[in-house]
Structures are given as structure tokens and as C-alpha cells.
Amino acid sequence: MSLDSHMPTSREAGQGIIHDLPAASPDKDPIMQFQEWFDFAQSANIYLPEAMTLSTASPEGIPSARIVLLKCIDHRGFVFFTNYNSRKGDELNSNPRAALVLHWSTLQRQIRIEGNVERISRDESETYFQSRPRGSRIGAWASHQSMLLNERSELSLRVERLNQKYPGEKIPCPPHWGGFRVIPENIEFWQGRKNRLHERLVFKRLPSGDWQTKLLYP
Ligand SMILES: Cc1cc2nc3c(=O)[nH]c(=O)nc-3n(C[C@H](O)[C@H](O)[C@H](O)COP(=O)(O)O)c2cc1C
């Protein structure tokens, strides 16, 4: 299917680009600023505004990136959930640093976050796990995320067996499944502007815990 045949769909969905939105403010707390932009992206009917690119690297510095969903934001950091034995899980276990990127094209906004990564508490992971739909909870048990799958039927069979093992709503959280928190050291707010004269504001966390701001050339 060509790209052109998709275009009417995106126009029908009213996804026009919004111009001249305000840039981020250096006077705001960056987590509050993030929340403000995130709320705006949600209210702009963007599909999955919480989708973000997560970059990790092996101890040798070989990078890898994939999309995950942002599930919780507070002053401690940015939380996503995954399989701790996946490729990203392995990389974060041996090299606990990550970079996140959110991009909302119709708002001409991008946010970049970098920092150390920690596992959230077992309690927090279990509470979140139990809030997920039954199918997703079975899926978390069924998938050996990032491992070799010989054929698709192997996965369906695992799902079938798990449905027999856990016929009701009571499904425990797998020990290898949970949340990671990216503790921000740098947060950059990027606002698109005409003639590529975009605005970039970076918040850098100082050892004191205060945030220092600086502007960057676009
Ligand atoms: C929109 C979208 C949302 C996703 N959300 C998650 C997520 O929250 N957690 C997750 O582990 N994988 C998520 N995935 C799948 C990952 O992109 C990736 O395929 C998977 O985690 C395996 O990555 P890894 O082999 O690098 O560990 C999502 C994919 C897409 C396209």
C-alpha cells in the first residue's frame, strides 16, 4: 500500500499541525513542564501519546532502541513495564543507563530524557500488573520476550496452557516482569519553529538536586 492511500485517513482524523505553541519555560519545574506538555498531547487526541523510544546499550556500547509505553511520571522519574529477561532488560541489568524520546508530530514537540535506570519496587510492579486486562497478564507469562520463537503455534500453545493453569482472574505477576524507572539527569524540551529555528531548552540536574537550564542551538 502506498503512503498516499494513508493520507486521506490522517486528514480525516483532523491531524493538522498546530503552529506557534509556546516553548517550554525555564522557570518551571521540568517534571511539571513535562506533565503539562503530556496532558496537552493527550487532549490533542494523539494516538498513544505515551509511546516513547527507549534506547539502551550493551556494556560494550552497542546501542538498541524500541518503543515502550510511559506508564507513570513523578519526581522520581519515568516508568515503563517490561520483561526483565528481554534484550532491553539484559542491557539495563548490565548497563543501567537509558535515553527516552517522545515525539508528537502534530504539535511539533519532542522531549528527550537521559539518566540512570532502576527497577521499581516489587509492590509497585505487582499492583500495576493486577490492573492490566486478563489477556495481557497471560501474555506476560506466555512470552519469553526477545528469545527465539521457532513457530507461532508454540506461543499459542503456551497461551492455551496458561489459560488452563489460571482459569480465573487470579494471575500472579511473573517474577521476571516489572517496571523500570529512568531517573532523569537531563530533560530537553524541543518546540518546532519556522525555518528550522526550533527552540531547545535543557534542564540538567545538579548534585544538589536543583535543575539548571540552558538553551541549545537548534
Ligand atoms: C506502540 C508500542 C508500544 C509498546 N509498548 C511496550 C511496553 O510498554 N513494554 C514492552 O516491553 N514492550 C513494548 N512494545 C514492544 C517493544 O517495542 C519491543 O518489541 C519489545 O519490548 C522487545 O524489545 P527488546 O527485544 O529490545 O527487549 C511496544 C511496541 C509498540 C510498537
The ligand as an SDF file (V2000), in Angstrom:
LIG
                    3D

 31 33  0  0  0  0  0  0  0  0999 V2000
    3.2510    1.1620   20.4640 C   0  0  0  0  0  0  0  0  0  0  0  0
    4.1280    0.1310   21.1160 C   0  0  0  0  0  0  0  0  0  0  0  0
    4.1250    0.0010   22.4890 C   0  0  0  0  0  0  0  0  0  0  0  0
    4.9460   -0.9490   23.1180 C   0  0  0  0  0  0  0  0  0  0  0  0
    4.9820   -0.9730   24.4840 N   0  0  0  0  0  0  0  0  0  0  0  0
    5.8260   -1.8480   25.0990 C   0  0  0  0  0  0  0  0  0  0  0  0
    5.9740   -1.7960   26.5210 C   0  0  0  0  0  0  0  0  0  0  0  0
    5.3980   -0.9580   27.2350 O   0  0  0  0  0  0  0  0  0  0  0  0
    6.8030   -2.7150   27.0870 N   0  0  0  0  0  0  0  0  0  0  0  0
    7.4910   -3.6360   26.3450 C   0  0  0  0  0  0  0  0  0  0  0  0
    8.2240   -4.4510   26.9200 O   0  0  0  0  0  0  0  0  0  0  0  0
    7.4020   -3.6690   25.0030 N   0  0  0  0  0  0  0  0  0  0  0  0
    6.5910   -2.7930   24.3570 C   0  0  0  0  0  0  0  0  0  0  0  0
    6.4970   -2.7950   22.9800 N   0  0  0  0  0  0  0  0  0  0  0  0
    7.2990   -3.7880   22.2220 C   0  0  0  0  0  0  0  0  0  0  0  0
    8.7500   -3.3020   22.1180 C   0  0  0  0  0  0  0  0  0  0  0  0
    8.8560   -2.2780   21.1500 O   0  0  0  0  0  0  0  0  0  0  0  0
    9.7360   -4.4360   21.7740 C   0  0  0  0  0  0  0  0  0  0  0  0
    9.3470   -5.1060   20.6010 O   0  0  0  0  0  0  0  0  0  0  0  0
    9.8370   -5.4770   22.9020 C   0  0  0  0  0  0  0  0  0  0  0  0
    9.7890   -4.8750   24.1750 O   0  0  0  0  0  0  0  0  0  0  0  0
   11.1400   -6.2730   22.7890 C   0  0  0  0  0  0  0  0  0  0  0  0
   12.2440   -5.4090   22.8390 O   0  0  0  0  0  0  0  0  0  0  0  0
   13.7310   -5.9130   23.1950 P   0  0  0  0  0  0  0  0  0  0  0  0
   13.9110   -7.2230   22.4520 O   0  0  0  0  0  0  0  0  0  0  0  0
   14.6340   -4.8490   22.6930 O   0  0  0  0  0  0  0  0  0  0  0  0
   13.8080   -6.0980   24.6740 O   0  0  0  0  0  0  0  0  0  0  0  0
    5.7290   -1.8370   22.3300 C   0  0  0  0  0  0  0  0  0  0  0  0
    5.7350   -1.7010   20.9390 C   0  0  0  0  0  0  0  0  0  0  0  0
    4.9590   -0.7340   20.3420 C   0  0  0  0  0  0  0  0  0  0  0  0
    5.0170   -0.5740   18.8350 C   0  0  0  0  0  0  0  0  0  0  0  0
  1  2  1  0
  2  3  1  0
  2 30  2  0
  3  4  2  0
  4  5  1  0
  4 28  1  0
  5  6  2  0
  6  7  1  0
  6 13  1  0
  7  8  2  0
  7  9  1  0
  9 10  1  0
 10 11  2  0
 10 12  1  0
 12 13  2  0
 13 14  1  0
 14 15  1  0
 14 28  1  0
 15 16  1  0
 16 17  1  0
 16 18  1  0
 18 19  1  0
 18 20  1  0
 20 21  1  0
 20 22  1  0
 22 23  1  0
 23 24  1  0
 24 25  2  0
 24 26  1  0
 24 27  1  0
 28 29  2  0
 29 30  1  0
 30 31  1  0
M  END
$$$$
